[in-house]
Amino acid sequence: MRILMSADTVGGVWNYALELARGLCRAGDEVVIAALGGRMSAAQAAAAAAVPGLTVRDSDFPLEWMDSPWQGLAEAGAWLAELAAEARPDLVQLNHFAHADVPWNAPVLRVVHSCVYSWHWAVRGHAPEPERWDRYRQEVRRGLRTARMVLAPSAFMLRQAERHYGPFRDGGVIHNGRRGEDFPPRRKRNEILSAGRLWDEAKNVAALARIAPALPWPVRVAGASRHPDGGAAGMPGVELLGLLSPAELAAAYGRAAIYALPARYEPFGLSVLEAALAGCVLVLGDIPSLRELWEGAALFVPPQDEAALRDTLRWLIADPELRCVYAQRARDRAAVYGAERMVSAYRDIYRQLTDESRARPARQTG
């Protein structure tokens, strides 16, 4: 099967797309990834080149949530139409929202990894400013409603998408997955790790930084500190590791005894899965999506309660036996979210959509 897939270069969607593409190519499918959101970094290009059989087309076109993206997105639509005409895909999987009007000539599957409206409600407690975000909402709604199917990595995220942009023609949940062999546990050190975009309030890494001086173990944070639209986040009190290569990040997970992410909003959380595979104890924000995925396998703290975060981390630091119990629970749960299971579930959906498309009279599909 030939698959044309979009992927953004800004966050975890890139790693998700490469993991999925690796499994698809290994199964004999042909995959072309159209990269949006900014040019690939050298590390991203190297990771893509390491996937046998994968074709990646790079671009610097923006994403819907970026500042004044609409002219760039219009140009991206023409570029994507050319790619579709060239690749002649059997199925198009879009991991972004725009471009409902592109003549794909194949069934379109949309995957909702996150969105501005659910982010705002979770982080700020209200909808975003209408004058700035109404067009965004219209474009997202049109993209999702014209897709043959909408998927999300958690039931929480699917509900949020339906709430803000639905109803959809069809929908479902496929959990993200990672390969355990890429995140082996190592000899654990007395340290706490967190990872993610430091500028993203949803990750709430700033709360961890504020309580770090009250902890007996050092806190290390991996991830980009500069926002794509400008500005940078500062984190006094923690060791900033910056953007790490996949191998460097896997090693950091492997060494850290505890992984802390007191998130306010996290539709799935690839970093949580990677840390769990590497044998970290998980301390997570007590929010619906993380409860859905990690109930019984992690310790949860209210994102706004920094005292609870501090006390939970101190409790774990003082109790090595408890750390062993929760590290094993996290690894056991992480095994459920395997890459092979994810790839198999997506291929089942692809076959369903392409079979339906072939059974209908010949016409442009979406």
C-alpha positions, 0 to 999 in steps of 0.5 A: 500500500502507498501512504502519504503522511504529513508530520510536523517537525516541532514536537512529538508527532515527528517521532510518532510518525517515524515510528509508524513509518518504520513499521509500515515500511517493514511490513512492505508498505511505501510511505512518503512523509511530508514534513511541515512546521519548519525544516528538519533539524540535522538529527531529524533528517538523520533519524528519517534517513535511518528508516529503510524505504521511507521517503521524506519531503522537507518544507518550511511551511507553517502549522495552523497554530503558528503566527499568521500561517494562512498564506503559508498554508495555502502554498503548502496546499499546492505543494501537497497536491503536487506530492499527492499527484506524484505519489498516487497514494492509496491512502492519505494520513494527515497529522495536521488539520488544514487542507480539506480542499486538496484533491487527494484522490484517496481516502483521508484519515486524520489523526488528532494529536492535540489542538489549540482549543483543548490546550486552552481549556486545560491550561487556561480554563477558557476558550482562546480569543475568538478574534485570533482563533476563529479561523483556526477553529473553522479550518480544523473543523472543516478538515476533521469533518471532511475526513473519512475517519478521525483517530486520536491517541487517547479516548480523552483526545478524541472526546476533546476533538468531538467537543470542539470540532465534531461531529465526525463521519467516523472516529476511533482510538489507537494508542501511540507505541514505541519499541522497547529495545530503543529505551533500555534501562541502565544503572539508575542514578539518583536523579530526576528527569523531565522532557518536553518543550520548556516553553509549553505551559501544558508540560508544567515543567516550570513547577518542577523547576520551582520545587527543585531546590527543595529536593535532595536529588538533582533535576535535569530537563531535556527539550527545546527552550525556544518557542517557534514564534520567538522567545525562550523559557528559563529554568533556574534551579534545574540542569537544562540539557537542551535538545538531545539526539534520540540516542542521548535522550534514551540514555538519559531516560535509562539513567534517571530513577524518576521521570516527572511530568506534572502536566496540565495537558498531555493527550498521550505523552510519548516521553512518558512512554519512553521513560516507562520503557527505560525503567523510570518511576513515573510522577505525572499530572493528575489529568484525565488522559494520563489517568486513562493511560497510566492508572495503577502504574504511576504516582499522580499529583494535581498540576497546580499543587507544587507542595504535593509534587515536592512531597511525592518526589521526596517520598520516592527518594526516601523509599527505594523499595517503592521505587522498584515497585513503581518502576516495574509497574510502569514497564509492565504498562509500557509493554501494552503500548508497543510499536508493533501493536500500533502499526497493526492497528493502523494497517487494519484501518488503512485496509478498511478505508481503502476497501470501502473506497474501492467498493464505491463508484470511482470519484474523488474521496476524502 
